[in-house]
């Protein structure tokens, strides 16, 4: 029904406007008595064989929602009812910011892909904290970034600010230095700036009563040598793991009209490369740390491939938009079938 009726109707309109429309619809729908229970009965798959314990946290299933969809933690309860095992909110910055000028989100239908140059548009970490205070039982990851106006030399302060603000309200953290849509942000992936940032966060983390897992989200465009540096940095800083991967700046093999738009590309064109990065990190590190696999998961087979390549958990974003919420349950069914 989603692909035959709902998606064709939604895809007639501007993708960013559709995003806000579906958000509002889902929020209002879930206020109807019994609506949340209905969604859970249709989309949730509860089975002990799906449970995962990763970096000290217990996940009810390995399929999560990637950051960027619920940027301000406005809909995590409703989205969780669709069957996700965990929800990652953000990317959030210390101060609110509007992001880049519109139009900034493009569907590449022929490629089953999306290009975005949103630019960390969000309402700021303080607003997010107020919403997360109402969370009861959704496992939440907090994806943090820097404000556009903050120079890279002061970026650590932005990450620390959001880390401190969110600490009591999320289950794990993700350090986002790999978005292509904030000027010069990816320079923070260089070895020394990245070590400094992660060591600073770990110092703050270890001073807490009960530290939280900190993960690093990396770009798919890193070279093998840079990926080897990432392995070294993860092991030196003792962070909990890696999310592989963010969007790509590559445009290889695209067919759609919007293929030359600037921004980060997600969806099917990223499937192979993100799996390559997962496999490289897993094999070269000797499976030394957990990896959350994300990028181009549009079928249960895509998900299994990433898990077999070395991912402990996976996340959906563009595949969720193109394939609909039924994909989550289908993946979990395949995980059980394969015994992974």
C-alpha positions as CSV (number, residue, x, y, z in Angstrom):
1,X,0.0,0.0,0.0
2,X,2.8,2.4,0.9
3,X,4.7,2.0,-2.4
4,X,1.6,1.8,-4.6
5,X,-0.6,4.5,-3.1
6,X,1.0,6.6,-0.3
7,X,4.5,7.2,-1.8
8,X,3.3,8.2,-5.3
9,X,1.0,10.8,-3.7
10,X,3.7,12.2,-1.3
11,X,6.4,12.3,-4.0
12,X,4.3,14.8,-6.0
13,X,5.2,17.5,-3.6
14,X,8.4,19.2,-2.3
15,X,10.3,16.7,-0.1
16,X,10.9,19.1,2.8
17,X,7.3,20.1,2.9
18,X,6.3,16.4,2.8
19,X,8.6,15.7,5.7
20,X,6.8,18.3,7.8
21,X,3.4,17.2,6.6
22,X,4.0,13.5,7.5
23,X,5.5,14.6,10.9
24,X,2.4,16.5,11.7
25,X,0.1,13.8,10.5
26,X,1.8,11.1,12.5
27,X,1.8,13.3,15.6
28,X,-2.0,14.0,15.3
29,X,-2.8,10.4,14.4
30,X,-1.0,9.1,17.5
31,X,-3.2,11.3,19.7
32,X,-6.2,9.3,18.7
33,X,-7.0,6.8,21.5
34,X,-5.5,3.4,20.6
35,X,-3.5,4.7,17.6
36,X,-0.1,4.0,19.1
37,X,-1.2,0.5,20.1
38,X,-2.5,0.0,16.5
39,X,0.8,1.0,15.0
40,X,2.7,-1.3,17.4
41,X,0.5,-4.2,16.6
42,X,1.0,-3.7,12.9
43,X,4.7,-2.9,12.7
44,X,6.5,-4.1,15.9
45,X,8.1,-7.5,16.0
46,X,8.9,-8.6,19.6
47,X,11.3,-11.6,19.8
48,X,14.2,-12.4,22.1
49,X,16.2,-13.4,19.1
50,X,16.3,-9.8,18.0
51,X,17.7,-8.4,21.2
52,X,21.2,-7.1,21.1
53,X,23.6,-5.9,23.8
54,X,26.0,-3.4,22.3
55,X,28.4,-1.0,24.1
56,X,26.6,-1.9,27.3
57,X,23.1,-1.0,26.1
58,X,20.3,-3.5,25.5
59,X,18.5,-3.0,22.2
60,X,15.1,-4.7,21.6
61,X,16.1,-5.1,17.9
62,X,19.0,-4.1,15.7
63,X,17.1,-1.7,13.4
64,X,17.4,2.0,14.3
65,X,16.4,5.3,12.8
66,X,19.4,7.4,11.7
67,X,20.0,11.0,12.7
68,X,18.5,13.7,10.5
69,X,14.9,12.5,10.5
70,X,13.9,13.6,14.0
71,X,16.3,16.5,14.3
72,X,14.6,18.1,17.3
73,X,13.3,15.0,19.2
74,X,9.7,15.9,18.4
75,X,8.5,12.5,17.3
76,X,10.7,9.8,18.9
77,X,7.8,8.1,20.7
78,X,5.6,7.8,17.6
79,X,8.5,6.7,15.4
80,X,9.4,4.1,17.9
81,X,5.9,2.6,17.5
82,X,6.8,1.8,13.9
83,X,9.1,-0.9,15.1
84,X,12.5,0.8,15.5
85,X,14.8,-0.6,18.2
86,X,16.3,2.8,18.8
87,X,16.0,6.4,17.6
88,X,18.9,8.8,17.0
89,X,17.9,12.4,17.3
90,X,19.8,15.4,15.9
91,X,22.1,16.5,14.6
92,X,21.7,19.2,17.3
93,X,23.8,22.3,18.0
94,X,24.2,24.4,21.1
95,X,22.3,27.4,19.6
96,X,19.3,27.2,17.2
97,X,20.1,27.7,13.6
98,X,17.9,27.8,10.4
99,X,20.3,25.8,8.3
100,X,21.0,26.5,4.6
101,X,18.7,28.4,2.3
102,X,15.9,26.5,0.6
103,X,15.6,24.6,-1.7
104,X,17.9,22.2,0.1
105,X,16.4,18.7,-0.2
106,X,16.1,16.8,-3.5
107,X,14.7,13.4,-4.5
108,X,16.6,11.4,-7.1
109,X,13.8,9.0,-7.9
110,X,15.6,7.1,-10.7
111,X,18.5,6.4,-8.3
112,X,16.3,5.8,-5.1
113,X,18.4,8.5,-3.5
114,X,18.2,11.9,-1.8
115,X,20.6,14.8,-1.8
116,X,20.4,17.2,1.1
117,X,22.2,20.3,2.1
118,X,20.1,21.1,5.2
119,X,23.0,22.5,7.2
120,X,22.2,21.3,10.7
121,X,18.8,23.1,10.9
122,X,17.6,22.7,14.4
123,X,16.0,24.4,17.4
124,X,19.0,24.1,19.6
125,X,19.9,21.7,22.4
126,X,17.9,23.3,25.1
127,X,14.6,22.7,23.3
128,X,15.7,19.1,22.6
129,X,16.4,18.5,26.3
130,X,12.9,19.7,27.3
131,X,11.3,17.2,24.9
132,X,13.5,14.3,26.0
133,X,12.6,14.9,29.6
134,X,9.2,13.3,28.7
135,X,10.8,10.1,27.3
136,X,9.8,7.0,29.2
137,X,11.2,3.9,27.4
138,X,12.6,4.8,24.0
139,X,16.3,4.1,23.6
140,X,17.8,7.4,22.3
141,X,21.0,8.4,20.7
142,X,22.0,12.0,20.7
143,X,23.9,13.2,17.6
144,X,25.8,16.4,18.3
145,X,27.5,18.9,16.0
146,X,28.8,22.5,15.9
147,X,27.1,25.7,15.0
148,X,27.9,27.1,11.5
149,X,29.2,30.3,12.9
150,X,31.6,28.5,15.3
151,X,35.1,28.4,13.9
152,X,36.8,25.0,13.9
153,X,39.3,26.2,16.5
154,X,36.4,26.6,19.0
155,X,34.4,23.6,17.8
156,X,35.3,21.5,20.8
157,X,33.3,23.9,23.0
158,X,30.2,23.4,21.0
159,X,30.4,19.6,21.3
160,X,31.1,19.8,25.0
161,X,28.1,22.1,25.5
162,X,25.6,19.8,23.9
163,X,27.2,16.7,25.5
164,X,26.7,18.3,29.0
165,X,23.2,19.4,28.2
166,X,22.1,16.0,26.9
167,X,24.0,13.7,29.2
168,X,21.0,12.8,31.5
169,X,18.6,12.4,28.6
170,X,20.2,10.2,26.0
171,X,21.6,6.6,26.1
172,X,24.5,7.2,23.8
173,X,26.2,10.1,21.9
174,X,27.3,10.4,18.3
175,X,30.0,13.0,17.3
176,X,29.1,14.2,13.8
177,X,32.2,15.7,12.1
178,X,31.3,14.1,8.7
179,X,28.4,16.1,7.3
180,X,29.3,17.8,4.0
181,X,26.8,20.7,4.6
182,X,28.5,22.7,7.3
183,X,31.5,24.6,5.9
184,X,34.9,23.1,6.9
185,X,33.3,20.6,9.3
186,X,34.9,17.6,7.6
187,X,38.3,19.1,8.5
188,X,37.6,17.9,12.0
189,X,38.0,14.4,10.7
190,X,41.7,15.0,10.4
191,X,43.7,13.0,12.8
192,X,44.9,15.6,15.4
193,X,41.7,17.7,15.6
194,X,39.6,14.5,15.9
195,X,41.8,13.1,18.7
196,X,41.6,16.4,20.5
197,X,37.8,16.5,20.2
198,X,37.2,12.9,21.3
199,X,39.8,13.0,24.1
200,X,38.1,16.1,25.5
201,X,34.7,14.5,25.4
202,X,36.0,11.3,26.9
203,X,37.6,13.3,29.7
204,X,34.2,14.9,30.5
205,X,32.5,11.5,30.1
206,X,34.8,9.6,32.4
207,X,34.3,12.2,35.1
208,X,30.6,11.4,35.2
209,X,28.9,8.9,37.5
210,X,28.2,6.3,34.8
211,X,29.8,7.3,31.5
212,X,27.7,7.1,28.3
213,X,28.9,5.4,25.1
214,X,30.4,7.9,22.6
215,X,30.4,7.0,18.9
216,X,32.0,8.7,15.9
217,X,30.1,9.1,12.6
218,X,32.4,9.0,9.6
219,X,32.1,9.9,5.9
220,X,32.1,7.2,3.2
221,X,34.6,9.3,1.3
222,X,37.6,8.5,3.5
223,X,40.6,6.7,2.0
224,X,41.9,3.5,3.3
225,X,44.7,5.3,5.1
226,X,42.2,7.7,6.7
227,X,40.1,4.7,7.8
228,X,43.2,3.2,9.4
229,X,43.7,6.5,11.2
230,X,40.0,6.2,12.4
231,X,40.7,2.7,13.8
232,X,43.8,4.1,15.6
233,X,41.9,7.0,17.0
234,X,39.0,4.9,18.3
235,X,41.4,2.6,20.1
236,X,43.5,5.5,21.5
237,X,40.6,7.6,22.7
238,X,38.6,4.5,23.9
239,X,35.3,5.7,22.5
240,X,32.6,3.0,22.2
241,X,32.4,2.6,18.4
242,X,31.8,4.0,14.9
243,X,28.7,4.8,12.8
244,X,29.5,4.1,9.1
245,X,28.6,6.0,7.1
246,X,27.2,9.5,6.7
247,X,26.2,10.9,3.3
248,X,28.7,11.0,0.3
249,X,29.8,13.8,-1.9
250,X,30.4,11.4,-4.8
251,X,28.0,11.5,-7.7
252,X,29.3,8.5,-9.6
253,X,26.7,6.7,-11.7
254,X,23.7,8.9,-11.0
255,X,20.9,9.2,-13.5
256,X,18.4,11.6,-12.0
257,X,17.7,15.3,-12.8
258,X,19.1,16.6,-9.5
259,X,22.3,14.7,-9.6
260,X,24.5,17.8,-9.8
261,X,23.0,19.5,-6.7
262,X,25.5,20.1,-4.0
263,X,25.1,18.4,-0.6
264,X,25.2,14.9,0.8
265,X,23.9,11.9,-1.2
266,X,22.1,9.1,0.6
267,X,20.2,6.0,-0.6
268,X,20.9,3.1,-2.9
269,X,24.1,4.7,-4.5
270,X,25.7,4.5,-1.1
271,X,24.8,0.8,-0.4
272,X,28.1,-0.7,-1.7
273,X,30.5,1.9,-0.4
274,X,29.1,2.0,3.2
275,X,29.3,-1.8,3.4
276,X,32.9,-1.7,2.1
277,X,33.7,0.8,4.9
278,X,32.0,-1.4,7.5
279,X,33.9,-4.5,6.3
280,X,37.3,-2.6,6.2
281,X,36.9,-1.3,9.8
282,X,35.7,-4.6,11.1
283,X,38.5,-6.7,9.5
284,X,41.4,-4.2,10.0
285,X,40.5,-3.7,13.6
286,X,40.0,-7.3,14.4
287,X,36.4,-6.5,15.4
288,X,37.8,-4.4,18.2
289,X,34.8,-2.1,18.5
290,X,31.1,-2.1,17.5
291,X,29.9,-0.5,14.3
292,X,26.5,0.8,13.4
293,X,25.9,0.4,9.7
294,X,24.0,2.9,7.8
295,X,23.8,3.9,4.1
296,X,21.6,2.5,1.3
297,X,19.6,0.0,3.2
298,X,16.5,-0.5,1.1
299,X,15.8,-4.2,1.5
300,X,16.3,-6.9,4.2
301,X,19.1,-8.3,2.1
302,X,20.9,-4.9,2.3
303,X,20.6,-5.0,6.0
304,X,21.9,-8.6,6.3
305,X,24.9,-7.7,4.1
306,X,25.9,-5.0,6.5
307,X,25.4,-7.2,9.6
308,X,27.5,-9.9,8.0
309,X,30.2,-7.3,7.0
310,X,30.6,-6.5,10.7
311,X,27.9,-4.2,11.8
312,X,26.4,-4.8,15.2
313,X,23.4,-2.6,14.6
314,X,22.0,-0.8,11.5
315,X,20.1,2.4,10.9
316,X,17.6,3.5,8.2
317,X,16.9,6.9,6.7
318,X,16.5,7.1,2.9
319,X,15.3,3.5,2.7
320,X,12.7,4.2,5.2
321,X,11.4,7.1,3.0
322,X,11.4,5.0,-0.2
323,X,10.3,1.7,1.1
324,X,8.0,2.7,4.0
325,X,7.7,1.6,7.6
326,X,7.1,-2.0,6.7
327,X,10.8,-2.3,5.9
328,X,11.7,-2.4,9.6
329,X,9.6,-5.5,10.3
330,X,10.8,-7.2,7.1
331,X,14.4,-6.7,8.2
332,X,13.8,-8.0,11.6
333,X,12.0,-11.1,10.2
334,X,15.0,-11.7,8.0
335,X,17.4,-11.4,10.9
336,X,15.5,-14.1,12.7
337,X,15.4,-16.3,9.6
338,X,19.1,-16.0,9.1
339,X,19.9,-16.4,12.8
340,X,22.2,-13.4,12.8
